[in-house]
Amino acid sequence: MKPAPFGYQRPRDLQAALAVLGEAKTSAKIMAGGQSLGPMLNLRLVEPQMIVDITGLAELKQVERRGDELVLGACVTHADIEDGRIPDVTRGAMQRVAGNIAYRAVRNRGTVGGSLSHADPAADWVSALSALGARLTLRSRAGARMVAMEDFIIGALESALHDGEVVETIHVPAMPASAHWGYAKSCRKTGEFAHAIGAILIDPSAASARVVIGAIDAAPIVITSAAELFGGRIAGDYKDRFDMRVADVLLAKAGVSSAAHRHIHVNVLKRAVSEAAA
């Protein structure tokens, strides 16, 4: 299989890339790692007239600690995180998520910003970064704006990106020492996209939790007021208090009509809760 013909530009810096996107009078697609876009081009699921290759942009590969958050350039790869080449503010949570994405060849090339921009509901970073409370800086020629991760994915393969806009940086809050993290997913085989994802960042000492149910063919379900999932209160015994019936109702309200599919999602979330409590 071969892609339809397209033009190709590889800008020298971010401003040049934004200029190309802003001036494009034809349909354009950004290529970062290309691990999602490449197959879609070959299958002719997308047929852009222009590919803008940002893999060489040094500005999008920068990483720095700013106060209580880590700021990642959009072209940081999954392998960069897996291999510990960036500072860790999540006590190993991001490193474990990165290490279980697809295969090593994909992790070597695939980027965090590219994965988020593709907006596949089954992608790991979509759910994990929503649970971690991340924010994104989106940039165009007109300037920059900040978007919370839970507001960025608005549907399956649909993000809040405007025409001519790119993900510039990902801002990940430092995980409190008292917080617990759990992440689980269901795949039929290694390397496959997940059929269900559960993620939880819970702090019993602060009686707070962020719970995400992902891979539901829509934007993830992000629950920031999660006490109802734990019998009305968040405390140290949250594992025992987790109410699978409440999770099932949330999934039904989100449009997951199949009882079998809800059962899988609820049990994957239960695994995430158990991991957090371990």
TADA-V461788 format. One record per backbone hydrogen bond with DSSP energy under -0.5 kcal/mol. NH is the residue of the N-H (numbers start at 0). CO is the residue of the C=O. Records with the same first field share a line. If there is no record, write none. Layout:
# TADA-V461788
NH->CO ; CO
This chain:
# TADA-V461788
6->48
8->50
16->12
17->13
18->14
19->15
20->16
21->17
22->18
23->19
28->49
30->51
31->29
37->33
39->35
40->36
41->37
42->38
43->40
44->39
45->39
48->26
49->26
50->6
51->28
52->8 ; 50
53->30 ; 51
56->53
57->55
59->56
60->57
61->58
63->70
65->63 ; 68
66->64
68->65
69->171
70->63
71->69 ; 169
72->61
73->167
74->59
75->72
77->109
78->106
80->76
81->77
82->78
83->80
84->79
85->79
88->86
92->89
95->91
96->92
97->93
98->94
99->95 ; 96
100->97
101->99
106->102
107->103
108->104
109->105
111->75
112->73
113->73
114->110
115->111
116->112
117->113
118->114
119->114
120->118
122->119
126->122
127->123
128->124
129->125
130->126
131->127
132->129
133->128
134->170
135->146
136->168
137->135 ; 144
138->165
139->142
142->139
144->137
146->135
148->133
150->147
151->147 ; 148
152->148
153->151 ; 157
154->157
156->118
157->118 ; 154
159->151
164->161
165->138
167->136 ; 165
168->136
169->71
170->134
171->69 ; 169
172->170
173->67
174->88
178->175
179->201
181->199
183->197
185->195
186->184
191->188
193->121
194->185
195->185
196->213
197->183
198->211
199->181
200->209
201->179 ; 199
202->207
205->202
206->202 ; 203
207->202
208->223
209->200
210->222
211->198
212->220
213->196 ; 211
214->120
215->217
220->212
221->219
222->210 ; 220
223->221
225->223
228->225
229->226
230->227
231->226
232->226 ; 229
234->232
237->234
239->236
240->236
241->237 ; 238
242->228
243->241
246->242
247->243
248->244
249->245
250->246
251->247
252->248
253->249
254->251
255->250
256->254
261->257
262->258
263->259
264->260
265->261
266->262
267->263
268->264
269->265
270->266
271->267
272->268
273->269
274->270
275->271
276->272
277->273 ; 274
